[in-house]
Every structure is written in structure tokens, then in C-alpha cells.
Amino acid sequence: MRRVLNQPAALAQDRAGGRATPGMAAQLARRLLRSPSGLLGLTILGLMMAVGLLAPQLAPYDPVAQHAGDELLPPSARYLLGTDELGRDLLSRIIYGARISLTVGIAAVSLGAAIGVSSGLVAGYVGGWLDALTMRVWDTLMAFPGVLLAIAVSAAAGTGLTSVAVAVAIISVPSYARLARAGMLVEREKEYVTAAVVTGQRRLPIIFRHVLPNAVAPILTQVALGMAAAVFLEAGLSFLGLGAQPPTPSWGAMLADSRAYLREAPWYGIAPGATMTIFLLGLNALADGLRDALDPRYMLGRRG
């Protein structure tokens, strides 16, 4: 029991060196698959990624092709989810829209996590004025409402997917920085860090090779949650006209366009809304599964 509880994030790691063993990813995958929420989240995320990657093969029509005379048709054998006001196939546009959401989500999470985790780890390890200055900057950023800050960044940088990804990444940086700093404050006084310092290793290898693997558990969970937030914000900004521009298929833009036709063509708004809801539920389920898989108390209970 003592050995299990002492494994950070319930992963088998080299405590002396603070480095994850080669089987860490495999252990995490097995635990995720044993978790109902983790399995559900992985399944939905995997399906969405497959849909996005195989969009040209899966989409029955060109997503921007307009079919004259087929405007606002209900779901049928020809158009499984119906058509929009320009006669474009909704199913094809939703399939291609998955690419937009995944691209923005992955780019925003990668950029935000890279900046936030790096700054949080360095600030926590060095301490002093650097720690105070770094965290006050992120605290100031966190004080602004996320949606308003995203709108301001997107408006300043111009419309488009790149601006959306940057805006969402900036919003997410403080969360990653706080988690990384908290993990560093816990880990930096432990024996393996002291041993690395005594052997003459430099700061950056100690931070990223030794401490980061032991502080990664809450960060991974935040990545899944951050992905969901990025997809939601991208849809919101596209809804406001600051994201993907016509005729690029985007779930948020489709929801915005459907407002004028909800009474006569409810399927127009239901299809992209339901798709986005399923995707967000899957990402939140994945975050729950990661939390369980990385929690040593949970895993101890499962063994018992």
C-alpha cells in the first residue's frame, strides 16, 4: 500500500531520477480503458479525429457546393442531415467542421500548455522575484473574462483560425502555469531533486527531465479540459464572426447562420449543436478518466 501511494500520479516512475519509465504511457492507457468515462472519452475523441482526417472520403458532397433548388431540405436519404439556406449538405459541412475544431483545439492547447507549463515550472523552481513577477502577470491575465479577452485578441489580430487559436491559447496559459508551479513547489524539496542538484545537473534538465514527469498528472487532466474549452470558444468566436470565415465549414458559424431558420428548418441548428455537444461531452469524459487513472487513491481502491 505504501509503495502504491508513493507513486506520483499512480504511474510507475523512477523516484531516484524522477523520470517516467518506458511503460508509463502503456500503464496510463490500460487504466484509461478500464475507466468507463475514460473509454467513452477516448472513443468519441478517436471517432472525431478519424472523421476529421478522413473527411474527403467520408463526406458525401463538397462542403461548399451549393445545390440549386435543394435549400433547407429536411433530412432524407439524399441529404442525411438536411441542407442549409444555400443548399449545402449539412452532413458534409459537419464532417469538415470537425477538422476546424480539432485543429484549433490542438493548436491552442499545445501553445498554451507549452508557455504555461514552462513558465510555471521555472517560476516555482527559481522562486523569489521571478516567481512573484511571473505569477502576477498570469493572475492579471486570469482576472479578465475569458470570452471578452478572446474577442479582444481576435479583433486585434484579425479574423481567422490562427487568431482564434492564439486567443484561446493566451486564455489557457494561467491555468497551466498555476498547475505546473504547484507541482514544482511540491516536488522541488524531495530527495531526487536534491540528488540531481548535488550531482551537478543544471536547472533546466532538473526541471523538465526530473520534476515534470512527477508533476504531470493534473496537467494532463487540464489538457483534456482545455481542449473542450478551446472547441467551445472556437465555436463561440465563429458564431460571432471572428473565427472561420465563409464558406469555411465551422460548427459555430453554422449555429449562427441557423438562427434565422430555426422555426422552418430546426434540423439546421440541431445537427451542428448536437455534434458539438457530443464532442464536448467526450472531452469532459476523457478528463474524468484521466483524473481517475492518475489518482493513486482511486487505483488503490480498484485494486482492493
SULDASUL-V404358 format. One record per backbone hydrogen bond with DSSP energy under -0.5 kcal/mol. CO is the residue of the C=O (numbers start at 1). NH is the residue of the N-H. Records with the same first field share a line. If there is no record, write none. Layout:
# SULDASUL-V404358
CO = NH / NH
This chain:
# SULDASUL-V404358
1 = 5
2 = 6
4 = 7
6 = 8
7 = 10
8 = 11
11 = 13
12 = 21
13 = 15
14 = 18 / 19
19 = 14
21 = 24
23 = 27
24 = 28
25 = 29
26 = 30
27 = 31
28 = 32
29 = 33
30 = 34
31 = 35
32 = 35
34 = 36
35 = 39
36 = 40
37 = 41
38 = 42
39 = 43
40 = 44
41 = 45
42 = 46
43 = 47
44 = 48
45 = 49
46 = 50
47 = 51
48 = 52
49 = 53
50 = 54
52 = 55
54 = 57 / 58
55 = 59
62 = 65
66 = 68
67 = 70
70 = 73
73 = 83
78 = 80
79 = 76 / 82
82 = 90
84 = 72 / 87
87 = 67
88 = 84
89 = 93
90 = 94
91 = 95
92 = 96
93 = 97
94 = 98
95 = 98 / 99
96 = 99 / 100
97 = 101
98 = 102
99 = 103
100 = 104
101 = 105
102 = 106
103 = 107
104 = 108
105 = 109
106 = 110
107 = 111
108 = 112
109 = 113
110 = 114
111 = 115
112 = 116
113 = 117
114 = 118
115 = 119
116 = 120
117 = 121
118 = 122
119 = 123
120 = 124
121 = 125
122 = 126
123 = 127
127 = 130 / 131
128 = 132
129 = 133
130 = 134
131 = 135
132 = 136
133 = 137
134 = 138
135 = 139
136 = 140
137 = 141
138 = 142
139 = 143
140 = 144
141 = 144
145 = 149
146 = 150
147 = 151
148 = 152
149 = 153
150 = 154
151 = 155
152 = 156
153 = 157
154 = 158
160 = 164
161 = 165
162 = 166
163 = 167
164 = 168
165 = 169
166 = 170
167 = 171
168 = 172
169 = 173
170 = 174
172 = 176
173 = 177
174 = 178
175 = 179
176 = 180
177 = 181
178 = 182
179 = 183
180 = 184
181 = 185
182 = 186
183 = 187
184 = 188
187 = 190
190 = 193 / 194
191 = 195
192 = 196
193 = 197
194 = 198
195 = 199
196 = 201
197 = 200
202 = 206
203 = 207
204 = 208
205 = 209 / 210
206 = 210 / 211
207 = 212
210 = 214
211 = 214 / 215
212 = 215
213 = 216
216 = 220
217 = 221
218 = 222
219 = 223
220 = 224
221 = 225
222 = 226
223 = 227
224 = 228
225 = 229
226 = 230
227 = 231
228 = 232
229 = 233
230 = 234
231 = 235
232 = 236
233 = 237
234 = 238
235 = 239
236 = 240
237 = 242 / 243
238 = 241
242 = 160
245 = 248
250 = 254
251 = 255
252 = 256
253 = 257
254 = 258
255 = 259
256 = 259
257 = 260
258 = 261
259 = 262
261 = 265
265 = 268 / 269
266 = 269 / 270
267 = 271
268 = 272
269 = 273
270 = 274
271 = 275
272 = 276
273 = 277
274 = 278
275 = 279
276 = 280
277 = 281
278 = 282
279 = 283
280 = 284
281 = 285
282 = 286
283 = 287
284 = 288
285 = 289
286 = 290
287 = 291
288 = 292
289 = 293
290 = 294
292 = 295
294 = 296
295 = 299
296 = 300
297 = 301
298 = 302
299 = 303
300 = 304
